[in-house]
């Protein structure tokens, strides 16, 4: 039986919304952009967690196939909302940096912390090597797509209209690959990609309540994203941060808050299949769905079009991250030391972006 609405609101959901009015007050009375940015970012984190809870409950009732589609649609909703707001404000460089940060953050930082946390409690953990390998292959496709545009621009300096047309064509191919991956993962080969469905806990929320919470949290994330992006420029200047570092590290960590908590929690419970799936699937969704979608959205939003022409520093970071993921996923096992190494790799990459001019 589903939990009563009153009990869910009072014990599990309502506390996560309390930071929203605090953020609104700071935005209304404070002239310090850094304070406004931090308050909005902190308010987004629990909202993202609530969105994750609601999506998980809907997925339990919808079954593994449709549940996977719901998670693919809503799992990265926070990043997508922030990116759309930033696009409308012309912050294309920040959007590209947040895409880079989401990809490398999930497969280095989030997966690393998850393996570290799970390994402390469980000396040896295993996960589905075939499912992880599929995600690596899909991410490799994304790397090839991003590198190809930069290679063309390197050997044949392309004018802006050519880069835009190439980006649109490549984005369309990536979207097709994403849709085909959904069919492959949740229909024709669901036993390979979704092996933990039999262990799923029974749903505790009603469909109506879960949908209401999901839509309400999404709307509030949109409001907070407006505040966050509006204060981003002043906050970067106050803190002395570049747009590249802010997008790759700060905005990406805020946007991935839901995945961070869920992945670490599953690893701690020794559900490493699910933990690895959360991290790798989120990066794949960003690369094959969110990024191409933003390319098309930029045709209608903001003064500047988004292209897939990323900076070489970003491309190399993404490619190295995918290569490290391939090595980690090759044996289907993990331990705390591998997790620690992944976190260290992320810190090295973050230091590089911090000192990047």
Secondary structure as GFF3:
##gff-version 3
##sequence-region A 1 357
A	DSSP	alpha_helix	5	8	.	.	.	ID=ss1
A	DSSP	pi_helix	9	13	.	.	.	ID=ss2
A	DSSP	alpha_helix	14	29	.	.	.	ID=ss3
A	DSSP	alpha_helix	33	74	.	.	.	ID=ss4
A	DSSP	alpha_helix	77	88	.	.	.	ID=ss5
A	DSSP	alpha_helix	92	104	.	.	.	ID=ss6
A	DSSP	pi_helix	105	110	.	.	.	ID=ss7
A	DSSP	alpha_helix	111	121	.	.	.	ID=ss8
A	DSSP	beta_strand	125	126	.	.	.	ID=ss9
A	DSSP	alpha_helix	129	155	.	.	.	ID=ss10
A	DSSP	alpha_helix	160	183	.	.	.	ID=ss11
A	DSSP	pi_helix	184	188	.	.	.	ID=ss12
A	DSSP	alpha_helix	190	193	.	.	.	ID=ss13
A	DSSP	three_ten_helix	197	199	.	.	.	ID=ss14
A	DSSP	alpha_helix	207	239	.	.	.	ID=ss15
A	DSSP	alpha_helix	243	245	.	.	.	ID=ss16
A	DSSP	pi_helix	246	251	.	.	.	ID=ss17
A	DSSP	alpha_helix	252	255	.	.	.	ID=ss18
A	DSSP	alpha_helix	257	268	.	.	.	ID=ss19
A	DSSP	alpha_helix	272	285	.	.	.	ID=ss20
A	DSSP	pi_helix	286	290	.	.	.	ID=ss21
A	DSSP	alpha_helix	291	297	.	.	.	ID=ss22
A	DSSP	alpha_helix	312	329	.	.	.	ID=ss23
A	DSSP	beta_strand	333	334	.	.	.	ID=ss24
A	DSSP	alpha_helix	336	355	.	.	.	ID=ss25
###
